[in-house]
């Protein structure tokens, strides 16, 4: 059974990481499915990793902006050549172009996937209502996302299956059991040595794309107040990731005169070493469809402060595995970050243990099993 996964880009980020874990997961369970990835736009870090692992990737390097009739034609040509039984698209651009192409060539199983928390106006609602009519099934990455697209009138509830994103639990656990000598080398390579000598009393960490929806400007402004209100403490904020907002955010930190307290680490292939050195995770996004970054932080045993909008509200149990905040209320974020700072070591450790236990349901094998159920229903 041949499956073609269609995505807009394959550089770095949660969606891209999920594709890599899916390819590895299918290989590990030795299914009868043959899977290839088709990238509509450009590749990058993850596509290079997949190529190194000998997983097939087709990169079109086309403009993905909706609509692109030339792109649909290119996808149709690939479908006619590959003859997949299943086409699985992820993301708005992939859903639009991929599902139209799959319908045109008569692919038996056409699965779209909503990976975000859409805020469509009436025109886009009509567009995606039509697109989803061309699908045989639609996957939502959380119950919140499912409710959202049903509420928008883009699809009926019975046509949507919820399949939560996978997180590589194994890689987190392996990284945490590295020998001390190995770990010291990693820390040196990541420039931790200079940071550790400062002996910060509390480290907040966030790992994400540096884009507007992640609401990092609010996080930085709140963190400045925390530093001012707790001048006797050596607080730190580590921002791990890259994106279009990085230059703006770095300038903001300089203008606020808190550069000595905030570190931008850029994109990192693995984040576990940063998570294992931090005391709490924070991500006040305007919305999140799911949040792989959150689950990674939970698996690292960190108390987590995250948005209540979207998927995180299904993942976090307030007061037990972390805290939920309204991303439009900076004072709520301030309060929970202050709470995390002054929790006792025992309270913080227990919350981290609760989080780690709760996050294990998002394993790659569980994801593959749930995905296969969707594939096999048709």
C-alpha positions as CSV (number, residue, x, y, z in Angstrom):
1,X,0.0,0.0,0.0
2,X,1.6,3.2,-1.1
3,X,1.1,6.4,0.9
4,X,2.2,9.9,-0.2
5,X,2.5,12.5,2.5
6,X,2.1,16.0,1.2
7,X,3.5,19.0,3.1
8,X,4.3,22.6,2.3
9,X,7.9,22.7,3.6
10,X,10.4,20.4,5.2
11,X,12.9,22.6,6.9
12,X,12.4,22.7,10.7
13,X,9.5,22.9,13.1
14,X,6.8,20.7,14.7
15,X,5.1,19.6,11.4
16,X,8.4,18.8,9.9
17,X,9.6,16.9,12.9
18,X,6.4,14.9,12.9
19,X,7.0,13.8,9.3
20,X,10.4,12.5,10.3
21,X,9.0,10.6,13.3
22,X,6.3,9.2,11.1
23,X,8.7,7.8,8.5
24,X,10.9,6.3,11.3
25,X,7.8,4.9,13.1
26,X,6.4,3.2,10.0
27,X,9.8,1.6,9.4
28,X,10.1,0.4,13.0
29,X,6.7,-1.3,13.0
30,X,7.4,-3.0,9.7
31,X,4.0,-2.2,8.2
32,X,2.9,-3.2,4.7
33,X,2.8,0.6,3.8
34,X,5.3,2.2,1.5
35,X,5.5,5.9,2.4
36,X,7.0,8.8,0.5
37,X,7.1,12.5,1.3
38,X,6.3,15.2,-1.3
39,X,7.4,18.7,-0.3
40,X,5.6,21.5,-2.3
41,X,8.0,24.3,-1.4
42,X,11.5,24.1,-0.2
43,X,13.3,21.5,1.9
44,X,16.0,22.1,4.5
45,X,17.2,20.5,7.8
46,X,14.6,17.8,8.1
47,X,14.6,16.8,4.4
48,X,18.4,16.5,4.6
49,X,18.0,14.2,7.7
50,X,15.5,12.1,5.9
51,X,17.7,11.8,2.8
52,X,20.6,10.7,5.1
53,X,18.3,8.1,6.6
54,X,17.4,6.8,3.1
55,X,13.8,7.9,3.3
56,X,12.4,9.0,-0.1
57,X,11.6,12.7,-0.4
58,X,10.4,14.6,-3.5
59,X,11.0,18.3,-3.3
60,X,9.1,20.5,-5.9
61,X,10.5,23.9,-4.9
62,X,7.2,25.6,-6.1
63,X,5.4,28.6,-4.7
64,X,2.8,27.3,-2.3
65,X,0.5,30.3,-2.0
66,X,-3.1,29.4,-2.6
67,X,-4.1,29.0,-5.4
68,X,-1.4,27.7,-7.7
69,X,-2.7,25.8,-10.7
70,X,0.9,25.0,-11.9
71,X,1.5,23.4,-8.5
72,X,-1.6,21.3,-8.8
73,X,-0.5,20.2,-12.3
74,X,2.9,19.2,-10.9
75,X,1.3,17.2,-8.1
76,X,-1.1,15.4,-10.5
77,X,2.0,14.3,-12.6
78,X,3.5,12.8,-9.4
79,X,0.3,11.0,-8.5
80,X,0.0,9.5,-12.0
81,X,3.6,8.3,-11.8
82,X,3.5,7.0,-8.2
83,X,-0.1,5.7,-8.2
84,X,-0.7,6.0,-4.4
85,X,-3.6,4.3,-2.8
86,X,-3.5,6.9,0.0
87,X,-2.7,10.7,-0.1
88,X,-2.3,12.3,3.3
89,X,-1.9,16.1,3.2
90,X,-0.9,18.3,6.2
91,X,-1.3,22.1,6.4
92,X,-3.5,24.6,4.5
93,X,-1.4,24.8,1.3
94,X,-0.9,21.1,1.1
95,X,-4.6,20.4,1.8
96,X,-5.7,22.8,-0.9
97,X,-3.3,21.7,-3.7
98,X,-2.9,18.1,-2.7
99,X,-6.6,17.2,-2.2
100,X,-7.6,18.8,-5.4
101,X,-4.9,16.8,-7.3
102,X,-5.8,13.6,-5.5
103,X,-9.5,14.1,-6.4
104,X,-8.6,14.8,-10.0
105,X,-6.7,11.5,-10.4
106,X,-9.1,9.5,-8.4
107,X,-6.9,8.5,-5.5
108,X,-9.1,6.1,-3.4
109,X,-8.2,7.5,0.1
110,X,-7.7,11.3,0.4
111,X,-6.9,12.5,3.9
112,X,-6.5,16.1,4.8
113,X,-5.1,17.3,8.1
114,X,-5.6,20.5,10.0
115,X,-2.4,21.2,11.9
116,X,-3.3,24.6,13.4
117,X,-6.1,26.5,15.1
118,X,-7.6,28.4,12.1
119,X,-9.1,31.8,12.2
120,X,-10.7,31.9,8.8
121,X,-13.0,34.6,7.5
122,X,-16.1,33.7,5.5
123,X,-14.2,33.5,2.2
124,X,-11.7,31.0,3.5
125,X,-14.4,29.0,5.3
126,X,-16.1,28.5,1.9
127,X,-12.8,27.6,0.3
128,X,-11.9,24.9,2.8
129,X,-15.5,23.6,3.0
130,X,-15.1,22.9,-0.7
131,X,-11.7,21.4,-0.2
132,X,-12.7,19.1,2.6
133,X,-15.6,17.9,0.5
134,X,-13.0,16.4,-1.8
135,X,-11.5,14.4,1.1
136,X,-12.5,11.0,2.3
137,X,-11.5,11.8,5.9
138,X,-9.9,14.8,7.7
139,X,-7.5,14.5,10.7
140,X,-7.4,17.1,13.4
141,X,-4.4,17.2,15.7
142,X,-6.5,17.8,18.8
143,X,-10.1,17.9,20.0
144,X,-9.8,21.7,20.1
145,X,-8.9,21.8,16.4
146,X,-11.7,19.5,15.5
147,X,-14.2,21.6,17.3
148,X,-12.8,24.7,15.7
149,X,-13.2,23.5,12.0
150,X,-16.6,22.1,12.8
151,X,-17.7,25.3,14.4
152,X,-16.4,27.3,11.4
153,X,-18.8,25.2,9.2
154,X,-15.9,23.8,7.1
155,X,-16.7,20.1,7.8
156,X,-19.2,17.9,9.6
157,X,-18.0,16.3,12.9
158,X,-18.4,12.7,11.7
159,X,-15.8,13.2,9.0
160,X,-13.1,14.2,11.4
161,X,-10.7,11.9,13.3
162,X,-8.5,13.2,16.1
163,X,-4.9,11.9,16.0
164,X,-2.5,13.6,18.5
165,X,1.0,14.4,17.3
166,X,3.9,12.1,18.2
167,X,6.8,13.0,20.3
168,X,10.0,11.0,20.4
169,X,10.0,9.8,24.0
170,X,12.9,7.5,23.4
171,X,15.2,10.2,22.3
172,X,14.4,12.3,25.4
173,X,15.1,9.3,27.7
174,X,18.3,8.4,25.9
175,X,19.6,12.0,26.1
176,X,18.9,12.1,29.8
177,X,21.0,9.0,30.4
178,X,24.1,10.1,28.7
179,X,27.3,9.6,30.8
180,X,28.6,12.7,32.5
181,X,31.6,12.9,30.3
182,X,29.5,12.8,27.1
183,X,27.1,15.3,28.5
184,X,29.9,17.8,29.5
185,X,31.1,17.7,25.9
186,X,27.6,18.5,24.6
187,X,27.2,21.3,27.1
188,X,30.5,22.8,26.0
189,X,29.5,22.6,22.4
190,X,26.2,24.4,23.2
191,X,28.1,27.2,25.0
192,X,26.5,26.3,28.4
193,X,29.8,26.6,30.3
194,X,29.7,30.4,30.3
195,X,26.0,30.5,31.3
196,X,26.5,27.9,34.1
197,X,29.3,29.9,35.7
198,X,26.8,32.7,36.4
199,X,24.8,30.3,38.6
200,X,21.3,31.4,37.6
201,X,18.8,30.8,40.4
202,X,16.0,30.1,38.0
203,X,15.8,29.4,34.3
204,X,12.7,29.7,32.1
205,X,13.0,28.1,28.7
206,X,10.8,28.2,25.6
207,X,11.4,26.2,22.4
208,X,9.4,27.2,19.3
209,X,9.4,29.0,16.0
210,X,10.0,32.7,16.5
211,X,6.8,33.8,14.8
212,X,4.1,36.2,15.8
213,X,1.6,33.7,17.0
214,X,3.9,32.4,19.7
215,X,3.4,35.7,21.5
216,X,7.1,36.0,22.6
217,X,7.0,39.8,22.8
218,X,4.5,39.5,25.7
219,X,6.8,36.9,27.3
220,X,9.8,39.2,27.1
221,X,7.9,42.2,28.5
222,X,6.6,40.1,31.4
223,X,10.1,38.6,32.0
224,X,11.5,42.2,32.3
225,X,9.0,42.9,35.1
226,X,10.0,39.6,36.8
227,X,13.7,40.6,36.7
228,X,12.8,44.0,38.1
229,X,10.6,42.6,40.9
230,X,13.1,39.9,41.8
231,X,16.3,41.9,41.6
232,X,17.9,39.8,44.3
233,X,17.5,36.7,42.1
234,X,19.6,35.6,39.1
235,X,16.7,34.9,36.6
236,X,17.2,33.7,33.1
237,X,15.1,33.3,30.0
238,X,16.4,30.9,27.2
239,X,14.7,31.2,23.8
240,X,15.5,28.2,21.6
241,X,14.4,28.4,18.0
242,X,14.5,30.6,15.0
243,X,12.1,32.4,12.7
244,X,10.9,35.6,11.2
245,X,10.5,37.5,14.5
246,X,14.0,36.8,15.8
247,X,15.6,40.1,14.7
248,X,12.7,42.1,16.2
249,X,12.8,40.1,19.5
250,X,16.6,40.5,19.9
251,X,16.2,44.3,19.3
252,X,13.4,44.4,21.9
253,X,15.6,42.7,24.5
254,X,18.4,45.2,23.8
255,X,16.1,48.1,24.1
256,X,14.7,46.8,27.4
257,X,18.3,46.5,28.7
258,X,17.9,42.8,29.7
259,X,20.4,41.2,27.3
260,X,22.3,39.8,30.2
261,X,19.2,37.9,31.3
262,X,17.9,36.6,28.0
263,X,19.7,34.2,25.6
264,X,18.7,33.5,22.0
265,X,20.1,30.0,21.2
266,X,18.8,29.8,17.7
267,X,17.6,26.6,16.0
268,X,18.9,23.4,17.7
269,X,18.6,19.9,16.3
270,X,17.8,18.6,19.8
271,X,16.4,20.6,22.7
272,X,16.6,18.1,25.6
273,X,19.9,19.5,26.9
274,X,18.3,22.9,27.2
275,X,15.2,21.5,28.8
276,X,17.2,19.4,31.3
277,X,19.1,22.5,32.5
278,X,16.0,24.7,32.9
279,X,13.5,25.0,35.8
280,X,10.3,25.7,34.0
281,X,8.9,25.8,30.4
282,X,6.8,28.7,29.2
283,X,4.9,29.3,25.9
284,X,2.1,31.9,25.9
285,X,1.1,31.4,22.2
286,X,-2.0,33.1,20.9
287,X,-3.1,29.6,19.9
288,X,-1.7,26.1,19.5
289,X,-3.1,23.2,17.5
290,X,-1.2,20.7,19.7
291,X,2.4,21.8,20.7
292,X,5.1,19.2,20.4
293,X,7.4,21.6,22.3
294,X,5.1,21.4,25.3
295,X,5.1,17.6,25.3
296,X,8.9,17.5,25.0
297,X,9.1,19.8,28.0
298,X,6.8,17.6,30.0
299,X,8.8,14.5,29.1
300,X,11.9,16.4,30.4
301,X,10.1,16.7,33.8
302,X,9.4,20.5,33.6
303,X,6.5,22.4,35.1
304,X,4.9,24.1,32.0
305,X,3.1,27.4,31.7
306,X,1.2,27.5,28.4
307,X,-1.7,29.0,26.6
308,X,-5.2,27.8,27.2
309,X,-6.2,28.3,23.6
310,X,-6.2,25.1,21.6
311,X,-4.5,21.8,22.2
312,X,-2.5,22.5,25.4
313,X,-5.8,22.7,27.3
314,X,-6.2,19.0,26.5
315,X,-2.7,18.1,27.5
316,X,-2.1,20.1,30.8
317,X,-4.0,19.4,34.0
318,X,-3.9,22.8,35.8
319,X,-2.0,22.6,39.1
320,X,-0.9,19.0,38.5
321,X,1.2,19.0,35.3
322,X,1.5,22.7,34.8
323,X,-0.5,25.9,34.4
324,X,-2.8,27.3,31.7
325,X,-2.9,31.1,31.0
326,X,-4.9,33.4,28.9
327,X,-2.3,34.7,26.3
328,X,-4.1,38.1,26.1
329,X,-3.6,38.7,29.9
330,X,0.1,39.5,30.7
331,X,-0.8,39.7,34.3
332,X,-1.9,36.0,34.3
333,X,1.4,35.0,32.7
334,X,3.3,37.1,35.3
335,X,1.4,35.4,38.2
336,X,2.1,31.9,37.0
337,X,5.8,32.6,36.3
338,X,6.1,34.0,39.8
339,X,4.3,30.9,41.2
340,X,6.8,28.7,39.4
341,X,9.8,30.6,40.8
342,X,8.6,30.3,44.4
343,X,7.4,26.7,44.3
344,X,9.4,24.5,46.7
345,X,11.8,22.0,45.1
346,X,9.5,19.2,46.2
347,X,6.4,20.8,44.6
348,X,8.3,21.5,41.3
349,X,9.7,18.0,41.2
350,X,6.3,16.4,41.8
351,X,4.7,18.5,39.1
352,X,7.5,17.5,36.7
353,X,7.0,13.9,37.5
354,X,3.3,14.2,36.9
355,X,3.9,15.9,33.6
356,X,6.4,13.3,32.4
357,X,4.0,10.4,33.2
358,X,1.1,12.2,31.5
359,X,3.1,12.9,28.3
360,X,4.0,9.3,27.6
361,X,0.7,8.7,25.8
362,X,2.1,10.7,22.9
363,X,4.7,8.1,21.9
364,X,5.5,7.4,18.3
365,X,4.1,3.8,18.4
366,X,0.8,5.2,19.7
367,X,0.7,7.7,16.9
368,X,1.4,5.2,14.2
369,X,-1.2,2.8,15.6
370,X,-3.8,5.6,15.6
371,X,-2.8,6.8,12.1
372,X,-3.1,3.2,10.7
373,X,-6.7,3.0,12.1
374,X,-7.6,6.1,10.1
375,X,-5.9,4.7,6.9
376,X,-7.6,1.3,7.3
377,X,-11.1,2.6,8.0
378,X,-11.5,3.3,4.3
